[in-house]
Amino acid sequence: MHPVTVSAAFLAISSAFLLYGLSYETRQLEARVNQEQRLADEARSDIAVLKAERAHLLRPSRIEPLARAQGLAPITDGQIVEAVPGGTIQTGAIAR
């Protein structure tokens, strides 16, 4: 065989192996990126569900009966205190 033909065949075969290796690595990276993207989408979905649950749990119409059952009541004017200079405390409504 002619040396040019042998070297061309060798280059073709080595290029084929190199391209196969690159293709395999690319498919692996693509699969890993898709998996990470799925995980990120699941995390976004979980965050949305948690925000909705938090909004439901923080509704005043749900919290008020639970608070009253524990003996809690809305704040009254007599419970508000204001510290004044000199170290004394005045009770009653705060005038602003």
Contacts in CASP RR format, 6 or more apart in sequence:
PFRMAT RR
TARGET T0000
AUTHOR 0000-0000-0000
METHOD contacts of the structure
MODEL  1
MHPVTVSAAFLAISSAFLLYGLSYETRQLEARVNQEQRLADEARSDIAVL
KAERAHLLRPSRIEPLARAQGLAPITDGQIVEAVPGGTIQTGAIAR
56 62 0 8 1.000
77 92 0 8 1.000
77 93 0 8 1.000
78 91 0 8 1.000
78 92 0 8 1.000
78 93 0 8 1.000
80 91 0 8 1.000
80 92 0 8 1.000
80 93 0 8 1.000
80 94 0 8 1.000
81 89 0 8 1.000
81 90 0 8 1.000
81 91 0 8 1.000
81 92 0 8 1.000
82 89 0 8 1.000
82 90 0 8 1.000
82 92 0 8 1.000
82 94 0 8 1.000
83 89 0 8 1.000
84 90 0 8 1.000
END
